[in-house]
Amino acid sequence: MLARLWIPEMDQQLLQKTAAIDQADAEVAQATAAIAQARAELATANALKLEADAEQLEKQGQLQLRETEHRRLKGLVDRDAVSRELLDEAEYQLAAARAAVKAAEARIKSAQAKEQAAGALIDKAHADRTVAEKRREAARADAEYVRTMMQYATITAPYNGIITRRWVDTGAFVQSAASGKTEPLFTLARVDRLRIVADIPEADAGLVQIGQPVQVSFSRGQPLPGKVVRFADALDSATRNMRTEIELNDAEKFLRPGLFGSVTIALADVPDALLLPANAVLTDAGKPCVLCIEDGQAKQREVELGLNEGGRVQVIRGLSAGSQVIIEGQNLVREGQAVEVIN
């Protein structure tokens, strides 16, 4: 960790989001309790309805018994077999039985209404719990977002290295990146593995390849080995050089970022070649060639060139060791002209 930023508004936001989660938890618990209570009320309503159904059956049986008794007594009274008082009593009992049946039916309807009300309460409680759970999920997501943003308040190093420059002190005000006026807090350098940048001249740019071994030399110390890891494969329009990057390990941390030195790239794929003075090479129709002396005559030979060191140039193909090449005054000699070597 390099620094920790204090952002009080985010602390307050996190407190608010945490409180919203607690409130949503309470709403979920309240809705769950309401579901349990509604289910208990539904069970009570079911029990009351069963009791009312049983009572209705009992009262209907008593009503049928009273109706039968009333018809029997009425027939006896019509024949003057019994007194009128018995029939009056039977009529009273019949009216009471009918009233009991209606009361039982009313209790059944009341129990059914309680069932419907309890079912509606259960549905409402389920809906309330679903809303509360969604609100809790939203509150948790908001709180997680704030926590994620607060993690940016802790500035950590992306790799092991050395702080080469510190731009802030404790208590300094740091601008948000969204303001567009931000400045770096630290400059961190990794020095165990370094990247060397070299500009390869145009004449040698085509010989650079990935993985070529390199020796990097500085003003003091032994040369350090490295290798080519990437190159631009294009020349800079201003310098006519090609940017090439070399990586090397500096376990002893001998080097420091920003040093200047020299780079030697080994061209492993270039075969053994002959060297000629650069002025010995002629151009015939745009193709390099030289004038050789063979059997006392000047012979023109087309050659393939390699590295050009300015004063000397490599000849990769077209000549063999021991060939005699005219290096001075070749512009005065023609193909097939007799030549005598005097020195």
C-alpha positions in Angstrom: 0.0 0.0 0.0 1.3 3.4 -1.0 -1.4 5.7 0.3 -4.9 5.7 1.7 -7.4 8.4 0.7 -10.1 9.7 3.1 -13.4 10.2 1.3 -16.0 11.2 4.0 -18.9 11.4 1.6 -18.4 7.7 0.6 -18.3 6.8 4.3 -21.7 8.4 4.7 -23.0 6.7 1.6 -21.9 3.3 2.9 -23.7 4.0 6.2 -26.8 4.9 4.3 -26.7 1.8 2.2 -26.0 -0.4 5.2 -29.0 1.1 7.0 -31.1 0.5 3.9 -30.1 -3.2 4.0 -31.1 -3.4 7.7 -34.4 -1.8 6.9 -35.1 -4.2 4.0 -34.1 -7.1 6.3 -36.7 -5.9 8.8 -39.3 -5.6 6.1 -38.6 -9.1 4.9 -38.9 -10.4 8.5 -42.1 -8.4 9.0 -43.6 -9.8 5.8 -42.6 -13.4 6.8 -44.3 -12.9 10.2 -47.4 -11.6 8.5 -47.4 -14.7 6.3 -47.2 -16.9 9.4 -50.0 -15.0 11.1 -52.2 -15.1 8.0 -51.7 -18.8 7.7 -52.6 -19.3 11.4 -55.8 -17.2 10.8 -56.5 -19.4 7.7 -56.1 -22.5 9.8 -58.5 -21.1 12.4 -61.0 -20.2 9.7 -60.8 -23.7 8.3 -61.5 -25.2 11.7 -64.4 -22.9 12.3 -65.9 -23.8 8.9 -65.5 -27.5 9.7 -67.2 -26.9 13.0 -70.0 -24.9 11.4 -70.5 -27.6 8.7 -70.9 -30.2 11.4 -73.2 -28.0 13.4 -75.3 -27.4 10.3 -75.7 -31.1 9.7 -76.7 -31.6 13.3 -79.2 -28.7 13.2 -80.7 -29.9 9.9 -81.2 -33.4 11.4 -83.0 -31.8 14.4 -85.1 -29.7 12.1 -86.2 -32.8 10.1 -87.1 -34.4 13.4 -89.1 -31.4 14.6 -90.9 -31.2 11.2 -91.9 -34.9 11.5 -93.0 -34.5 15.1 -95.0 -31.4 14.1 -96.8 -33.2 11.3 -97.7 -36.1 13.6 -99.0 -33.9 16.3 -101.0 -31.8 13.9 -102.8 -34.9 12.6 -103.6 -36.0 16.1 -104.9 -32.6 17.0 -107.1 -32.6 13.9 -108.6 -35.9 15.2 -108.9 -34.5 18.7 -106.6 -37.3 19.9 -104.2 -34.9 21.8 -104.5 -31.5 23.3 -103.7 -28.3 21.4 -101.0 -27.4 23.9 -98.7 -30.3 22.6 -99.0 -28.9 19.0 -98.2 -25.4 20.2 -95.1 -26.7 21.9 -94.1 -28.7 18.8 -94.5 -25.5 16.6 -92.3 -23.6 19.0 -89.6 -26.3 18.9 -89.8 -26.4 15.1 -89.3 -22.6 14.9 -86.3 -22.9 17.2 -84.8 -25.7 15.0 -85.2 -23.6 11.9 -83.6 -20.6 13.6 -80.7 -22.9 14.7 -80.2 -24.1 11.0 -80.1 -20.5 9.8 -77.6 -19.6 12.6 -75.4 -22.5 11.5 -75.5 -21.4 7.9 -74.6 -17.9 9.0 -71.5 -19.3 10.9 -70.5 -21.2 7.8 -70.6 -18.0 5.7 -68.6 -16.2 8.4 -66.0 -18.9 8.4 -65.8 -18.8 4.6 -65.4 -15.0 4.7 -62.5 -15.5 7.2 -60.9 -18.0 4.9 -61.0 -15.6 2.0 -59.7 -12.8 4.1 -56.9 -15.0 5.4 -56.0 -16.1 1.9 -55.9 -12.5 0.7 -53.6 -11.6 3.7 -51.3 -14.5 2.7 -51.1 -13.3 -0.9 -50.5 -9.7 0.2 -47.8 -10.8 2.7 -46.1 -12.8 0.0 -46.1 -9.8 -2.3 -44.8 -7.6 0.4 -42.0 -10.0 1.1 -41.1 -10.2 -2.6 -40.9 -6.4 -2.8 -38.9 -6.3 0.4 -36.4 -8.9 -0.9 -36.0 -7.0 -4.1 -35.4 -3.8 -2.2 -32.8 -5.7 0.0 -31.0 -7.0 -3.2 -30.9 -3.4 -4.5 -29.6 -2.1 -1.2 -26.9 -4.8 -1.1 -25.9 -4.0 -4.7 -25.7 -0.3 -3.8 -23.6 -1.0 -0.7 -21.3 -3.3 -2.7 -20.8 -0.6 -5.3 -19.8 1.9 -2.6 -17.4 -0.7 -1.1 -15.9 -1.2 -4.6 -15.5 2.5 -5.1 -13.9 2.8 -1.6 -11.3 0.2 -2.6 -9.9 2.8 -5.0 -9.2 5.0 -2.0 -6.4 2.6 -1.1 -3.5 3.1 -3.6 -1.4 0.0 -4.0 1.7 -0.7 -6.1 0.9 -2.8 -9.2 4.3 -4.5 -8.9 7.4 -4.5 -6.7 9.7 -1.6 -7.3 11.1 1.7 -6.0 9.4 5.0 -5.6 11.5 7.4 -7.6 9.3 10.4 -7.0 6.6 11.3 -4.6 4.2 14.0 -5.7 2.0 14.3 -2.6 2.4 14.4 1.2 0.1 13.4 4.1 -2.9 15.7 4.1 -2.7 16.8 0.5 -6.0 17.2 -1.5 -6.3 14.8 -4.4 -8.5 15.6 -7.4 -10.9 13.0 -8.7 -9.9 11.4 -12.0 -13.3 12.6 -13.4 -12.2 16.2 -13.1 -9.6 15.9 -15.8 -7.1 17.8 -13.7 -5.4 14.9 -12.0 -1.6 14.6 -11.4 0.3 11.4 -10.5 0.7 10.6 -6.8 3.9 8.5 -7.2 6.4 7.5 -9.8 7.2 3.8 -9.3 10.1 2.1 -11.1 10.8 -1.6 -11.4 14.5 -2.1 -11.6 15.1 -5.8 -11.5 14.0 -6.2 -15.1 14.7 -3.3 -17.5 13.7 -2.3 -20.9 16.4 -0.8 -23.1 15.4 1.3 -26.1 17.7 1.5 -29.0 17.4 3.3 -32.4 18.7 1.1 -35.2 20.0 2.9 -38.3 18.1 2.4 -41.6 21.0 0.4 -43.2 20.8 -2.2 -40.4 17.1 -2.2 -39.5 16.3 -5.1 -41.8 18.7 -7.4 -39.9 17.0 -7.1 -36.5 14.9 -10.1 -35.4 13.0 -11.1 -32.3 15.2 -13.1 -29.8 18.6 -11.9 -31.0 21.2 -11.9 -28.2 22.4 -8.4 -27.1 25.2 -7.0 -25.1 24.4 -3.7 -23.3 27.4 -1.7 -22.1 27.5 1.3 -19.8 30.2 3.7 -18.6 31.1 1.3 -15.7 30.6 -2.3 -15.0 30.6 -5.3 -17.2 28.3 -5.6 -20.2 25.0 -7.2 -19.4 23.3 -9.8 -21.6 19.8 -9.3 -23.0 17.7 -10.0 -26.0 15.5 -8.3 -28.6 11.9 -8.6 -27.5 10.1 -6.2 -30.0 10.8 -3.6 -32.7 8.7 -1.1 -34.6 9.3 -2.6 -38.1 9.0 1.0 -39.4 11.5 3.9 -39.6 11.0 7.2 -37.8 10.4 9.8 -40.5 12.6 12.3 -38.7 15.7 10.2 -37.8 15.4 7.3 -40.3 16.0 4.9 -37.4 13.9 2.0 -36.1 12.9 1.8 -32.5 14.0 -1.5 -31.0 13.3 -2.7 -27.4 15.6 -5.0 -25.5 14.9 -6.6 -22.1 17.5 -7.7 -19.6 17.5 -8.8 -15.9 19.5 -6.8 -13.4 19.4 -9.0 -10.3 22.1 -6.9 -8.6 20.2 -3.7 -9.3 23.3 -2.2 -10.9 21.4 -0.1 -13.4 19.2 2.9 -12.9 16.3 4.1 -15.1 17.3 6.8 -17.5 20.9 5.6 -18.1 22.5 5.9 -21.5 24.8 3.2 -23.0 25.6 1.3 -26.1 24.0 -1.8 -27.6 25.6 -4.6 -29.6 23.2 -6.9 -31.4 24.6 -10.3 -32.5 23.4 -11.2 -36.0 23.3 -15.0 -35.7 21.5 -15.6 -39.0 24.1 -13.7 -41.1 26.7 -16.1 -42.7 30.4 -15.4 -42.8 31.0 -12.6 -45.3 33.8 -10.7 -47.0 34.6 -7.1 -46.3 35.3 -4.5 -49.0 35.9 -0.8 -48.9 32.6 0.9 -49.6 34.0 2.8 -52.6 34.8 -0.5 -54.4 31.1 -1.1 -54.9 29.5 0.1 -58.2 25.8 0.4 -59.1 24.8 -1.1 -62.4 21.0 -0.5 -63.1 20.5 -0.2 -59.4 22.2 -3.5 -58.6 25.5 -3.5 -56.6 28.5 -4.9 -58.4 32.3 -4.9 -58.3 35.1 -5.2 -60.9 37.3 -8.2 -60.5 40.6 -9.2 -62.2 40.3 -12.6 -63.8 42.8 -14.0 -66.3 44.2 -10.6 -66.9 40.9 -9.0 -67.7 38.4 -6.9 -65.8 35.2 -8.8 -65.1 32.0 -7.3 -63.6 30.5 -9.4 -60.8 27.1 -8.7 -59.2 27.2 -9.0 -55.4 24.8 -9.2 -52.5 25.7 -6.8 -49.7 25.2 -7.1 -45.9 26.1 -4.7 -43.2 27.4 -1.3 -44.1 29.7 0.3 -41.5 30.2 3.4 -43.5 33.8 2.9 -44.6 33.4 -0.9 -45.2 30.6 -3.1 -46.4 29.9 -6.8 -46.2 29.7 -9.0 -49.3 27.5 -12.0 -48.6 27.3 -13.5 -52.0 29.1 -13.0 -55.4 32.7 -13.2 -54.3 35.0 -15.8 -52.9 38.0 -15.4 -50.6 41.1 -14.4 -52.6 39.3 -12.6 -55.4 41.1 -9.5 -56.7 38.9 -6.5 -56.7 39.6 -3.1 -58.2 39.0 -0.5 -55.5 40.6 2.6 -57.1 39.9 4.0 -60.5 37.3 1.4 -61.4 35.3 4.0 -63.3 38.1 4.2 -65.9 38.0 0.4 -66.5 35.5 -1.4 -68.8 34.2 -5.0 -68.9 36.8 -7.2 -70.7 39.6 -4.6 -70.7 43.1 -6.1 -70.2 44.4 -5.3 -66.8 48.0 -5.8 -65.4 48.6 -5.9 -61.7 51.8 -4.2 -60.9 51.3 -3.8 -57.1 
